[in-house]
Amino acid sequence: METQKIALVTGGSRGLGRNMAMSLANKGNDVIITYNSNKAEADEVVKAIEGIGRKAVALQLNVGEVKTFDAFAVELTTTLNEKWHRSTFDFLINNAGIGINTPFATTTEEDFDLLTNIHFKGVYFLTQKLLGVIADGGRIVNVSTGLTRFSLPGYSAYAAMKGAIEVLTKYLAKELGGRGIAVNAVAPGAIETDFGGGVVRDNEQMNKGIAANTALGRVGLPNDIGGVVAFLCSAEGGWVTAQRLEVSGGMFI
């Protein structure tokens, strides 16, 4: 009998991460999500996943605090053993993140360091820390952004970190290929969520402007993204690796 597949989605309590977690569960995977501060939101996602007949757990993690990763790895291993009687999981989705929109000229070192710690350093060292817990033949999906292809003022630091993630994705694919682990980056365009203060969702002028510059004629929704992540973690997506898949509806083409 094939082992039940387990996905770990960082930042899985809301927005895109929640949709990714639900999409993975709908495809028959069990899911572990992490949340930074809102346990109630995370518990709601766990309940929703359990409601469709899959197992789920929520663990607290601040992906910007590398010094906490040892303790998190121990907690994760304990959870896997107690809930699934396994010592490994299959799919790592590096999704957790924040948005800071500030012009290059006024970006502070504090903003820069915060974005680096969450979007690049955290992803780098969390993935490294969990290498022994990811099963051979597993998958890693890193979340990037359309902003590495096109430029919108105010995202220089954020997009630069995501550019680093795209390069890292190729190196991970190369170095982990011997274990049968496929590694890809998914790059959403503008999405209607609370990300970055909900500006894309709540600013009607911005929303209409983006829709007018998107081939499919609207702004993206969380439902547009989760299924692509689930596909990359499916048997059908197994021969895709080292790729950047932009999921933007044809934004700025």
Helices and strands as residue ranges (DSSP letters): E 6-9, H 15-26, E 30-35, H 39-51, E 56-60, G 66-68, H 69-79, I 80-84, E 89-94, G 104-106, H 109-116, I 117-121, H 122-129, E 134-143, G 146-148, H 156-176, G 177-179, E 182-188, G 195-197, H 199-202, H 204-212, H 223-232, G 235-237, E 244-247
